Amino acid sequence: MDTVIETAGLRRRYQGFEAVRGVDLTVARGELFALLGTNGAGKTSTLELLEGQAAPAAGTVRVLGRDPYRERAAVRPRIGVMLQEGGFPTELTVMETVRMWAGCTSGARPEVEALELTGLSGRGAVRVKQLSGGERRRLDLALALLGRPEVLFLDEPTTGLDAQSRRDTWELVRELKEQGTTVLLTTHYLEEVEELADRLAIMHGGLIATSGTVADVVAERPSKISFELPLDRFLGDLPPLAALGVTGHRQSGRMVRLQTGDLQRTATALLLWARDEGVELRGLDARSATLEEAFMEIAKGLESTGLAGEGLENDKGLAGKSPEREGTRR
Ligand SMILES: Nc1ncnc2c1ncn2[C@@H]1O[C@H](COP(=O)(O)OP(=O)(O)OP(=O)(O)O)[C@@H](O)[C@H]1O
């Protein structure tokens, strides 16, 4: 694997407050890595260390094999940075801003191309102060793309964009990725992560709480199955729940909700039981956890797997319980 971004034990402090408390990250060339987290989780603080804007209090950072802070002159021309707040002179027009930036960028794309890529072609003569919030985000992106960067850092690139502009930005980021650009972005939009990211990390309190592909992150959370018990059947008539891989359950009226760490196994066993019994499981619904559920659990700081939120009974340790005993819980 050609590793483009690598951190180990990364820490950042502000006047005694530790905002980043030991972050380990690896991003391969051509990968799109998304950093998610609650407000104040430490995403921007981490990103700034990767961009070489500050030195870490402890730990190491390598971008394109170099220290982005100490070897800034070597790293900066090869990376593109889109900050949360661009902070350009607002009296300049869009074209003047892009031209000024291009003057400081070696091997810059033609200004017109940068504007075209970001959907700002018709706005070159407009003063920056007259741009809408979404157009300013696109100008930020245009400037980040000017130097044809190998690595692109995008801090909340689509915040403030309308739905269409957001999708246009996703399309552009996808194209850049197809051309081999490595992208590290922070975002609050889970859909953005599902659409774009090869891998993600969810930060909380300055640490990475979980990371991997969307499927990896979701697989750590319990899946859910719900169905209506046939009128002539009771919960205790089902095979022992723990033996089915069920980790929590709840019954309200005839509706049964199960939680499982192995959706395929539990669903298969349940369907085989229904077939053998000749009964129909009406309203049957079986689904994996969502990225939103994973995020919410981490945001709430819950160690458990959704039991608290769902009000389900924890079936841990129920292995071997008899169906009769289960049946008494109606
Ligand atoms: N310059 C600073 N001085 C002191 N504290 C700071 C400074 N910058 C950030 N912090 C604090 O560090 C923590 C992490 O901030 P950071 O901006 O990295 O979070 P974030 O995950 O990017 O949040 P958001 O999603 O709100 O942008 C916060 O508690 C913030 O108040």
The ligand as a Gaussian input file, in Angstrom:
#p B3LYP/6-31G(d) Opt

LIG

0 1
 N       -7.502000      28.031000      19.098000
 C       -8.110000      27.362000      20.056000
 N       -7.940000      27.659000      21.360000
 C       -8.543000      26.961000      22.348000
 N       -9.365000      25.923000      22.121000
 C       -9.600000      25.582000      20.841000
 C       -8.980000      26.272000      19.747000
 N       -9.393000      25.688000      18.591000
 C      -10.218000      24.681000      18.947000
 N      -10.339000      24.617000      20.279000
 C      -11.116000      23.633000      21.045000
 O      -10.687000      22.329000      20.687000
 C      -11.791000      21.433000      20.587000
 C      -11.786000      20.785000      19.215000
 O      -12.093000      21.794000      18.260000
 P      -12.156000      21.457000      16.693000
 O      -12.437000      22.741000      15.975000
 O      -10.961000      20.689000      16.309000
 O      -13.422000      20.493000      16.641000
 P      -14.251000      19.982000      15.394000
 O      -14.425000      18.518000      15.587000
 O      -13.637000      20.420000      14.122000
 O      -15.632000      20.725000      15.626000
 P      -16.741000      21.300000      14.592000
 O      -17.473000      20.121000      14.068000
 O      -17.590000      22.111000      15.491000
 O      -16.041000      22.102000      13.542000
 C      -13.026000      22.273000      20.891000
 O      -13.375000      22.045000      22.236000
 C      -12.586000      23.690000      20.658000
 O      -13.296000      24.578000      21.488000

